Amino acid sequence: MTKLSDLGPPILAKRHGDEPADERPNFYPCPTCGQLVDMRDARQVFYHERPGHEPLEPEDGDNIIKFPDRRRS
């Protein structure tokens, strides 16, 4: 499996406008593998554009951000 560090040093993007109140707007689920992609890191965006890729493997010290489910039944 590929780790984020295998993709090289961070390629950070700058956000246009104000920072959001929480982290959720910075992430989207990859339509291929379902992993959340941080749009502020171009390495992640480019990796998840490749057809047929696997999710990135978590590394030691990674913080997995889980957002509360706000859907109401």
C-alpha positions as semicolon CSV with decimal commas, in nm:
position;residue;x (nm);y (nm);z (nm)
1;M;0,000;0,000;0,000
2;T;0,104;0,357;-0,060
3;K;0,162;0,592;0,231
4;L;0,119;0,969;0,209
5;S;0,490;1,013;0,284
6;D;0,568;0,800;-0,025
7;L;0,423;1,081;-0,237
8;G;0,694;1,328;-0,133
9;P;0,685;1,646;0,073
10;P;0,354;1,825;0,129
11;I;0,227;2,044;-0,154
12;L;0,001;2,277;0,039
13;A;-0,268;2,482;-0,131
14;K;-0,405;2,813;-0,014
15;R;-0,774;2,862;0,047
16;H;-0,954;3,150;-0,119
17;G;-1,160;3,341;0,133
18;D;-1,203;3,286;0,505
19;E;-1,129;2,960;0,682
20;P;-1,444;2,753;0,744
21;A;-1,586;2,722;1,095
22;D;-1,491;2,353;1,100
23;E;-1,275;2,113;0,898
24;R;-1,546;1,941;0,692
25;P;-1,539;2,176;0,389
26;N;-1,169;2,092;0,339
27;F;-1,243;1,724;0,266
28;Y;-1,432;1,523;0,006
29;P;-1,482;1,147;-0,024
30;C;-1,287;0,992;-0,312
31;P;-1,538;0,843;-0,560
32;T;-1,298;0,554;-0,637
33;C;-1,186;0,435;-0,292
34;G;-1,409;0,628;-0,049
35;Q;-1,120;0,772;0,153
36;L;-1,153;1,133;0,267
37;V;-0,921;1,361;0,066
38;D;-0,780;1,682;0,216
39;M;-0,816;1,936;-0,066
40;R;-0,547;2,153;0,096
41;D;-0,280;1,893;0,011
42;A;-0,227;1,859;-0,366
43;R;-0,047;1,524;-0,316
44;Q;-0,368;1,370;-0,191
45;V;-0,579;1,527;-0,466
46;F;-0,344;1,408;-0,744
47;Y;-0,313;1,058;-0,594
48;H;-0,690;1,015;-0,576
49;E;-0,731;1,122;-0,941
50;R;-0,553;0,805;-1,061
51;P;-0,800;0,541;-1,184
52;G;-0,808;0,217;-0,985
53;H;-0,601;0,338;-0,689
54;E;-0,621;0,195;-0,337
55;P;-0,678;0,410;-0,024
56;L;-0,363;0,559;0,128
57;E;-0,227;0,360;0,421
58;P;-0,235;0,540;0,758
59;E;0,105;0,624;0,905
60;D;0,222;0,642;1,264
61;G;0,113;0,971;1,415
62;D;-0,163;1,030;1,159
63;N;-0,473;1,192;1,292
64;I;-0,782;1,043;1,132
65;I;-1,051;1,307;1,139
66;K;-1,398;1,167;1,185
67;F;-1,691;1,401;1,149
68;P;-2,013;1,349;1,342
69;D;-2,303;1,213;1,142
70;R;-2,546;1,502;1,123
71;R;-2,815;1,314;0,935
72;R;-3,137;1,279;1,130
73;S;-3,364;0,977;1,088
